[in-house]
Amino acid sequence: MAKQKRQFKVIIEQDEDGFFVASVPALPGCHTQAKTLPELKKRIREAISLCLEVAKIDSQYRANLRKFAYEPTFIGLETVVIKD
């Protein structure tokens, strides 16, 4: 049987130490970090796979997915200037 392909939106930020940090809103607790973007992409795929495996065997995690997960339709970044 062929594996099902699934898509997930991933939020990527760069922290103050220069590390890239990724999180998956649809999978609460699914996040990782790396020094480079290529390494981050590899690691977030691994993290997603692990979260999906846990969801198969852990009913509490599945319940949390239903309760806390969200799938954003838009993710944006805007600079807002405020005069003091």
C-alpha distances in whole Angstrom, upper triangle without the diagonal:
4,6,9,12,15,19,22,26,27,31,33,36,39,41,44,44,42,38,35,34,31,29,27,28,25,25,28,29,27,29,30,33,33,36,35,32,30,30,29,26,25,26,25,21,21,23,21,18,20,21,18,17,21,20,17,20,23,25,28,26,24,27,28,26,27,30,31,28,29,27,30,31,34,34,38,41,44,48,50,54,56,60,62
4,6,9,13,16,19,23,24,28,30,33,36,38,42,41,39,35,32,31,28,27,24,26,23,23,26,27,25,27,28,30,31,33,31,29,27,27,26,23,22,23,22,18,19,21,18,16,19,20,16,17,20,19,17,20,23,25,27,25,23,27,28,24,26,29,29,26,27,25,28,28,31,31,35,37,41,44,47,51,53,57,59
4,6,9,13,16,19,21,25,26,30,32,34,38,37,35,32,29,27,24,23,21,22,20,19,23,24,21,23,24,27,27,30,29,26,24,24,23,20,19,20,18,15,16,17,15,12,15,16,13,13,17,16,15,18,21,22,24,22,20,24,24,21,23,26,26,23,23,22,25,25,28,28,32,34,38,41,44,47,50,54,55
4,6,10,13,17,19,23,25,28,31,33,37,37,35,31,28,26,23,22,18,20,17,17,21,22,20,22,23,26,27,30,28,25,24,24,23,20,19,20,18,15,16,17,14,12,15,15,12,13,17,15,14,18,20,21,23,20,18,22,22,19,20,23,23,20,20,19,21,22,25,25,29,32,35,39,41,45,47,51,53
4,7,10,14,16,20,21,25,28,30,34,34,32,29,25,24,20,19,16,18,15,16,20,21,18,20,21,24,25,27,25,22,21,21,20,17,16,18,16,12,14,16,12,11,15,15,12,14,17,16,16,20,21,22,24,21,19,22,22,19,20,23,22,19,19,17,19,19,22,22,26,28,32,35,38,42,44,48,50
4,7,10,13,16,19,22,25,28,32,32,30,26,23,21,17,16,13,14,12,12,16,18,15,17,19,22,23,26,24,21,20,20,19,15,16,17,14,11,14,14,10,10,14,13,11,13,16,14,15,19,20,20,22,18,17,19,19,15,17,20,19,15,15,13,15,16,18,19,22,25,29,32,35,38,41,45,46
4,7,10,13,16,19,22,25,29,29,27,24,20,19,15,14,11,12,10,12,15,17,14,16,17,20,21,24,22,18,18,19,17,13,15,16,12,11,14,14,10,12,15,14,12,15,17,16,17,21,21,22,23,19,18,20,19,16,17,20,18,14,13,11,12,13,15,16,19,22,25,29,31,35,37,41,43
4,6,10,13,16,19,22,26,26,24,21,18,16,12,10,7,8,7,9,12,14,11,12,15,17,19,22,20,17,17,18,15,12,14,14,10,10,13,12,9,11,14,12,12,15,16,15,17,20,20,21,21,17,16,19,17,13,15,17,15,11,11,8,10,11,13,13,16,19,23,26,28,32,34,38,40
4,7,10,13,17,19,23,24,22,19,16,14,10,9,6,7,8,10,12,14,12,12,14,16,18,20,19,15,16,17,14,12,15,15,11,11,15,13,11,14,16,14,15,18,19,18,20,23,23,23,23,19,19,20,18,15,17,18,15,12,10,7,8,9,10,9,13,15,19,22,25,28,31,34,36
4,6,10,13,16,19,20,18,16,12,10,6,6,5,7,9,10,12,12,10,9,11,12,14,17,15,12,14,14,11,10,12,12,8,10,13,11,10,14,15,14,15,18,19,18,21,24,23,24,23,19,19,21,18,16,18,19,16,13,12,10,10,12,12,10,12,14,18,21,24,27,29,33,35
4,7,10,13,16,18,16,14,10,8,5,5,6,8,11,12,12,13,11,9,11,11,14,16,15,12,15,15,11,11,14,13,10,13,15,13,13,17,18,16,18,21,21,21,24,26,25,26,24,21,21,22,19,17,19,20,16,14,12,11,10,12,11,8,10,11,15,17,20,24,26,29,31
4,7,10,13,14,12,10,7,6,4,7,9,11,14,14,15,14,12,10,10,9,11,12,11,9,12,12,9,10,13,12,10,13,15,14,14,18,19,18,20,23,23,23,26,28,27,28,27,23,24,25,22,20,23,23,19,17,16,15,14,16,14,11,12,12,15,17,20,23,26,29,30
4,6,10,11,10,8,6,5,7,9,12,13,17,17,17,16,14,11,11,9,11,12,12,10,14,14,11,12,16,14,13,16,18,16,17,21,21,20,23,25,25,26,29,30,29,30,29,25,26,28,24,23,25,25,21,19,18,18,16,18,16,12,12,11,14,15,18,21,23,26,27
4,7,8,6,6,4,6,9,12,15,17,20,20,20,18,17,13,12,9,10,9,10,10,14,13,11,13,16,15,15,18,19,18,19,23,23,23,25,28,27,28,31,33,31,33,31,28,29,30,27,26,28,28,24,23,22,21,20,22,19,16,15,13,16,16,19,21,24,27,27
4,5,5,5,6,7,10,13,17,18,22,21,20,18,17,14,12,10,10,10,12,13,16,15,13,16,18,17,16,20,21,19,21,24,24,23,26,28,28,29,32,33,31,33,31,28,30,31,27,26,29,28,24,23,23,23,22,24,22,18,17,15,17,17,20,22,23,26,26
4,6,7,10,11,14,17,20,22,25,25,23,21,21,17,15,13,13,12,14,15,19,18,16,19,22,20,20,23,24,22,25,28,27,27,30,32,31,32,36,36,35,36,34,31,33,34,30,30,32,31,27,27,27,27,25,27,25,21,20,17,19,18,20,21,23,25,25
4,6,9,11,15,17,21,23,26,25,24,22,21,17,15,11,11,9,12,14,17,16,15,18,20,18,19,23,23,22,24,27,26,26,30,31,31,32,35,36,34,36,34,31,33,35,31,30,33,33,29,28,28,28,27,29,27,23,23,20,22,21,24,25,27,29,29
4,7,9,13,16,20,22,25,24,24,22,20,16,14,10,9,7,9,11,14,13,12,16,18,17,17,21,21,20,23,25,25,26,29,30,30,31,34,36,34,36,34,31,33,34,31,30,33,32,29,28,27,27,26,28,25,22,21,19,21,20,23,25,27,29,30
4,6,10,13,17,19,22,21,21,18,17,13,10,6,6,5,7,9,12,11,9,13,14,13,14,17,18,17,19,22,22,22,25,26,26,28,31,32,31,33,31,28,30,31,28,27,30,30,26,25,25,24,24,26,24,20,20,19,21,22,25,26,28,31,32
4,7,10,14,16,19,18,18,16,14,11,8,5,5,6,7,7,10,9,7,10,12,11,11,14,15,15,16,19,20,20,22,24,24,26,28,30,29,31,29,26,27,29,26,24,27,27,24,22,22,21,20,22,21,17,17,16,19,20,23,26,28,31,32
4,7,11,13,16,15,15,13,11,7,6,4,7,9,10,9,12,11,7,10,12,10,9,13,14,12,14,17,17,17,20,22,21,22,25,27,26,27,26,22,24,25,22,21,24,24,20,18,19,18,18,20,19,16,16,16,19,20,23,26,28,31,32
4,7,10,12,12,12,11,8,5,5,6,9,12,11,10,12,11,7,8,11,9,7,10,12,10,11,14,15,14,16,19,19,20,23,24,23,25,23,20,21,23,19,18,21,21,17,15,15,15,15,17,16,14,15,16,19,21,24,27,29,32,33
4,6,9,8,8,8,6,4,7,9,12,15,15,13,15,14,10,11,13,11,8,11,12,9,9,13,13,12,14,17,17,17,20,22,20,22,20,17,18,19,16,14,17,17,14,12,12,12,12,15,15,13,15,16,19,22,24,27,29,33,33
4,6,5,7,8,6,6,9,12,15,18,18,15,17,16,13,12,14,12,8,10,12,9,8,12,12,10,12,15,15,14,18,20,19,19,18,15,15,17,14,11,14,15,12,9,9,9,10,13,14,12,15,17,20,23,25,29,31,34,36
4,5,6,8,8,9,13,15,18,21,21,19,20,20,16,16,18,16,12,14,16,13,11,14,15,12,13,17,16,15,18,20,19,19,17,14,14,15,12,10,12,12,9,6,6,6,8,11,12,11,14,16,19,22,24,28,29,33,34
4,6,9,9,11,14,17,20,24,23,21,22,21,18,17,18,17,13,14,15,13,10,13,14,10,11,15,14,12,15,18,16,16,16,12,12,13,11,7,9,10,8,5,5,5,8,11,13,13,17,19,23,26,27,31,33,36,38
4,6,5,9,12,16,19,22,22,20,21,20,17,16,17,15,11,12,13,10,8,11,11,7,8,12,11,10,13,15,14,14,13,9,10,11,9,6,9,11,8,6,8,9,12,15,17,16,19,21,25,28,29,33,34,38,39
4,5,8,12,16,19,23,23,21,23,21,18,18,19,16,13,15,15,11,10,13,12,9,11,14,12,11,15,16,14,14,12,9,10,11,7,6,10,9,7,6,9,11,13,17,18,17,20,21,25,27,29,32,33,37,37
4,6,9,13,17,20,21,20,21,19,16,17,17,14,12,14,13,10,10,13,11,8,12,14,11,12,16,16,14,15,13,10,12,13,10,10,13,13,10,10,12,14,16,20,20,19,21,22,25,28,29,32,33,37,37
4,7,11,14,18,18,17,18,16,13,13,14,11,8,10,10,6,7,10,9,7,10,12,11,12,15,16,15,17,15,11,13,15,12,11,14,15,12,11,13,13,15,18,19,17,20,21,25,27,29,32,34,38,38
4,7,11,14,15,14,15,13,10,11,12,9,7,10,10,7,8,12,11,10,13,15,14,15,18,20,18,20,19,15,17,19,15,14,18,18,15,13,15,15,16,19,19,17,19,20,23,25,27,30,32,35,36
4,7,11,12,11,13,10,7,9,10,7,6,10,9,7,10,12,12,12,15,17,16,18,21,22,21,23,22,18,20,22,19,18,21,22,18,17,18,18,19,22,21,19,21,21,24,26,28,31,33,36,37
4,7,9,9,11,9,6,9,10,8,8,12,12,10,13,16,15,16,19,20,20,22,24,25,24,27,25,22,24,26,23,21,25,25,22,20,21,21,21,23,22,19,21,20,23,24,27,30,32,35,35
4,6,7,9,6,5,9,9,8,9,13,13,12,15,17,17,18,21,22,22,24,27,28,27,30,29,25,27,29,26,25,28,28,25,23,24,23,23,26,24,21,22,22,25,26,29,31,33,36,37
4,7,9,7,7,11,12,11,13,16,16,16,19,21,21,22,25,26,26,28,31,32,31,34,32,29,31,33,30,28,32,32,28,27,27,26,26,28,26,23,23,22,25,25,28,30,33,35,36
4,6,5,6,9,10,11,12,14,15,16,18,20,21,22,24,26,27,28,31,32,32,34,33,30,31,33,30,29,32,32,29,27,27,25,25,26,25,22,22,21,24,25,28,30,33,36,37
4,5,5,6,9,10,10,12,14,15,16,18,20,21,22,24,25,27,29,31,31,33,32,28,29,31,29,26,29,30,27,24,24,22,22,23,21,19,19,19,22,23,27,29,32,35,36
4,5,5,6,9,10,11,13,14,16,17,19,20,22,23,25,26,28,30,30,33,32,28,29,32,29,27,30,31,28,26,25,24,23,24,23,21,22,22,25,27,30,33,36,39,40
4,5,5,6,9,10,11,12,14,16,17,18,20,21,23,24,26,28,28,31,30,26,28,30,28,26,29,30,27,25,25,24,24,26,25,22,23,23,27,28,32,34,37,40,41
4,5,5,6,9,10,10,12,14,15,16,18,20,21,22,24,26,26,28,27,24,25,27,25,23,26,27,24,21,22,20,21,22,22,19,20,20,24,25,29,31,34,37,38
4,5,5,6,9,10,11,12,14,15,17,19,20,21,23,25,25,28,27,23,24,27,24,22,25,26,23,21,21,19,19,21,20,18,20,21,24,26,29,32,35,38,40
4,6,5,6,9,10,11,13,15,16,17,19,20,22,24,24,27,27,23,24,27,25,23,26,27,25,22,23,21,22,24,24,22,23,24,28,30,33,36,39,42,43
4,5,5,6,9,10,11,12,14,15,16,18,20,22,22,25,24,21,22,25,22,21,24,25,22,20,21,20,21,23,23,21,23,24,27,29,32,35,37,41,42
4,5,5,6,8,10,10,12,14,15,16,19,20,20,23,22,18,19,22,20,17,21,22,19,17,17,16,18,20,20,18,20,21,25,27,30,33,35,39,40
4,5,5,6,9,10,11,12,14,15,17,19,20,22,22,19,19,22,20,18,21,23,20,18,18,17,19,20,21,20,22,24,27,30,33,36,38,42,43
4,5,5,6,9,10,11,12,14,16,17,18,21,21,17,18,22,20,18,21,23,21,19,20,19,21,23,24,23,25,26,30,32,35,38,41,44,45
4,5,5,6,9,10,11,12,14,16,16,18,18,14,16,19,17,15,19,20,18,16,17,17,19,22,22,21,23,25,28,31,33,36,38,42,43
4,5,5,6,9,10,11,13,15,15,17,17,13,14,17,15,13,16,18,16,13,15,14,17,19,20,19,22,24,28,30,33,36,38,42,43
4,6,5,6,9,10,11,13,14,17,18,14,14,18,17,14,18,20,18,16,18,17,20,22,24,23,26,28,31,34,37,40,42,46,47
4,5,5,6,9,10,11,12,15,15,12,13,17,15,14,17,19,18,16,18,19,21,24,25,24,27,29,33,35,37,41,42,46,47
4,5,5,6,9,10,10,12,12,9,10,13,12,10,14,15,14,12,15,16,19,21,23,22,25,27,31,33,35,39,40,44,45
4,5,5,7,9,10,12,13,10,9,13,13,10,13,16,15,13,15,16,19,21,23,23,26,29,32,35,37,41,42,46,47
4,5,5,7,9,12,13,10,11,14,14,13,16,18,18,16,19,19,23,25,27,27,30,32,36,38,40,44,46,49,50
4,5,5,6,9,10,7,8,12,12,11,14,16,16,15,18,19,22,25,27,27,30,32,35,38,40,43,44,48,49
4,6,5,7,8,6,5,9,10,8,11,13,14,13,16,17,20,23,25,25,29,31,34,37,39,42,44,47,48
4,6,8,10,9,8,11,13,12,13,16,17,16,19,20,23,26,28,28,32,34,38,40,42,46,47,51,52
4,6,9,9,9,12,13,13,15,17,18,18,21,22,26,29,31,31,34,36,40,42,44,48,49,52,53
4,5,5,6,9,10,11,13,14,15,16,19,21,25,27,30,30,33,35,38,41,42,45,47,50,50
4,5,5,6,9,10,11,12,14,15,18,20,24,27,29,29,33,35,38,41,42,45,46,50,50
4,5,5,6,9,10,10,12,13,17,20,23,26,28,28,31,33,36,39,40,43,44,47,47
4,5,5,6,9,10,10,11,14,17,20,23,25,25,28,30,33,36,37,40,41,45,45
4,5,5,6,9,10,10,13,15,19,22,24,25,28,30,33,36,38,41,42,46,46
4,5,5,6,9,10,13,16,19,22,25,25,28,31,33,36,37,41,41,45,45
4,5,5,6,7,11,14,17,20,22,22,26,27,30,33,34,37,38,41,42
4,5,6,5,9,11,14,17,20,20,23,26,29,31,33,36,37,41,42
4,6,6,9,11,15,17,20,21,24,27,30,32,33,37,38,42,42
4,6,9,12,15,18,20,21,24,26,28,31,32,35,36,39,40
4,7,10,12,16,18,18,21,23,25,28,29,32,33,36,37
4,7,10,13,15,15,19,21,24,27,28,31,33,36,37
4,6,9,12,12,16,18,21,24,25,29,30,34,35
4,6,9,10,14,17,20,23,25,29,30,34,36
4,5,7,10,14,16,20,21,25,27,31,33
4,7,10,14,16,20,22,25,28,31,33
4,6,10,13,16,18,22,24,28,30
4,7,10,14,16,20,22,26,28
4,7,10,13,16,19,23,25
4,7,10,13,16,20,22
4,6,10,13,16,19
4,7,10,13,16
4,7,10,13
4,7,10
4,6
4
